[in-house]
């Protein structure tokens, strides 16, 4: 899952370069999965997805100095469920990965709200300065969006071919996520708090 809201660009060339590297490291394994699957099939694609995910984690630590939490969680599931897909030769595991990850993110965010915490504030508080109400609304919106992604993944993988599911994962879910993130800009501006 792409961590689209983690850092706020200052417009500095190094900051822009850093964001491009970050985006490449997060999207690269998925793109590799898509193309290898098209050429060699799901199991080769899954093996390359797992290997590329491990390489992206190491590269993120070496190049950026850290591994963002949301891509880290998603990567753990890629490695575990991708490994099970290869070991048991059963594509179910890689297909349910987006459902599990998005349901986990949604549950975590909703659970935080229920206990009076906006977890997104802890993750992105250095990048964005919002009022408490702004953080609650943003957290609620992302939690709902993660539920939509989980349900959408279930509907697509259960009712379409594996090839369609893989295409939808790259060409459907990623654009939906980016569009949703961009749609939150109004909220970020409306509830912006002055930085202290």
Secondary structure as the mmCIF struct_conf table of DSSP 4:
data_model
#
loop_
_struct_conf.conf_type_id
_struct_conf.id
_struct_conf.beg_label_comp_id
_struct_conf.beg_label_asym_id
_struct_conf.beg_label_seq_id
_struct_conf.end_label_comp_id
_struct_conf.end_label_asym_id
_struct_conf.end_label_seq_id
TURN_TY1_P TURN_TY1_P1 UNK A 4 UNK A 5
BEND BEND1 UNK A 6 UNK A 6
BEND BEND2 UNK A 11 UNK A 11
HELX_RH_AL_P HELX_RH_AL_P1 UNK A 13 UNK A 40
HELX_RH_AL_P HELX_RH_AL_P2 UNK A 42 UNK A 59
HELX_RH_PI_P HELX_RH_PI_P1 UNK A 60 UNK A 64
BEND BEND3 UNK A 65 UNK A 66
HELX_RH_AL_P HELX_RH_AL_P3 UNK A 69 UNK A 88
TURN_TY1_P TURN_TY1_P2 UNK A 89 UNK A 89
TURN_TY1_P TURN_TY1_P3 UNK A 91 UNK A 91
HELX_RH_AL_P HELX_RH_AL_P4 UNK A 92 UNK A 114
TURN_TY1_P TURN_TY1_P4 UNK A 115 UNK A 116
HELX_RH_AL_P HELX_RH_AL_P5 UNK A 119 UNK A 124
TURN_TY1_P TURN_TY1_P5 UNK A 125 UNK A 127
STRN STRN1 UNK A 130 UNK A 130
HELX_RH_AL_P HELX_RH_AL_P6 UNK A 132 UNK A 159
BEND BEND4 UNK A 160 UNK A 160
HELX_RH_AL_P HELX_RH_AL_P7 UNK A 162 UNK A 168
HELX_RH_PI_P HELX_RH_PI_P2 UNK A 169 UNK A 173
HELX_RH_AL_P HELX_RH_AL_P8 UNK A 174 UNK A 183
TURN_TY1_P TURN_TY1_P6 UNK A 184 UNK A 184
HELX_RH_AL_P HELX_RH_AL_P9 UNK A 185 UNK A 190
TURN_TY1_P TURN_TY1_P7 UNK A 191 UNK A 191
STRN STRN2 UNK A 192 UNK A 192
#
